Amino acid sequence: MSVYLSEFLGTMILILLGDGVVAGVALNKSKAQNGGWMVVTAAWATAVAIPAWIFGATSGAHFNPALTIALAVIGKFSWSLVPGYIACQFLGAMAGATLVWLAYLPHWKETEDKATKLGVFCTAPAIRNTVGNVITEIIGTFILVFGILGLGQVKMTDGLGTLAVGLLILVIGLSLGAPTGYAINPARDLGPRIAHAILPIAGKGDSDWGYAWIPVVAPIIGGVLGALVFSMVF
């Protein structure tokens, strides 16, 4: 039970801090408004690292269905735990998104643009091109999973491995995040997107369900490929 609770809480914290920085940078009358891409990517990297430090010893700190599935595919994680992990990751993401909505409660009404409000919760492409968007998310998640597995081989003092994963998330965001907003995690995108659809957010628009499959399917493909290539190389 503790592993499932860890995945729920860890993903909740990840989304609270990650979507929280997007809200701060994007929403009107926020003191962090227009903070820029560097602020967003730095906070997202830290948002991954903090719960990973907290829950890594308990659940392995997946917080990402693409990573969970990829590890199971190469035999590094039990398939029997996969459904429970994924369910908790999605529920945690929805809970984290709800907390972001509450934290910025007065700012939704002050922000007129519907796409800006949706962007706090989930990703959208800079240029809407299905093939290009899928490729970008596959590449980003490939590097994520391959990098996590590779860094796991390096002998580091306690805690430095998690810091290295945070740096990996940072460079993925800076180098590969601009085309699609680097979901690289189905729970990170779909969980908050569902929350956006359900919550009574002032002046919200639709939840862009036509795009929603890409940040779910493409990261799973990229994650599995990253794990398979790693297992062939090492």
CORPECOR-V772758 format. One line per field, one symbol per residue. ss: DSSP state (H for helix, E for strand, L for the rest). phi: phi as a letter, one per 20 degrees, with the letter a starting at -180 (. if undefined). psi: psi as a letter, one per 30 degrees, with the letter a starting at -180 (. if undefined). A space follows every 50 residues. Layout:
# CORPECOR-V772758
ss=???
phi=???
psi=???
This chain:
# CORPECOR-V772758
ss=LHHHHHHHHHHHHHHHHHHHHHHHHHLLLLLLLLLLHHHHHHHHHHHHHH HHHHHHHHHLLLLLHHHHHHHHHLLLLLHHHHHHHHHHHHHHHHHHHHHH HHHLLLHHHHLLLHHHHHHHHLLLLLLLLHHHHHHHHHHHHHHHHHHHHH HHLLLLLLLHHHHHHHHHHHHHHHHHLLLLLLLLLHHHHHHHHHHHHHLL LLLLLLLLLLLLLHHHHHHHHHHHHHHHHHHHHL
phi=.ffffffffffgfgfgfffffffffeefmefdgmfoffffffffffffff ffffdgfednlflbgffgfffffemebfffeggfffgfffffffffffff gffdgfefffdeffffffffebebffcfbgfffffgfffffgfgfgffff ffeefcfgnffffffgffffffffeceffcnlflagfgefgfffggfefe ffmfdfelffegfffdfffffffffffffgfffd
psi=eeeeeeeeeeeeeeeeeefeeeeeeekkgkfgkgfleeeeeeeeeefeee feeegefeffhdgjeeeeeeeeegggkkfffeeeeeeeeeeeeeeeeeee eeegeffeefjekeeeeefeellkkekjjeeeeeeeeeeeeeeeeeeeee fffkjllkfeeeeeeeeeeeeeeeeffeefgiegjeeeeeeeeeeeeeki kkglalghfffffegeeeeeeeeeeeeeeefee.
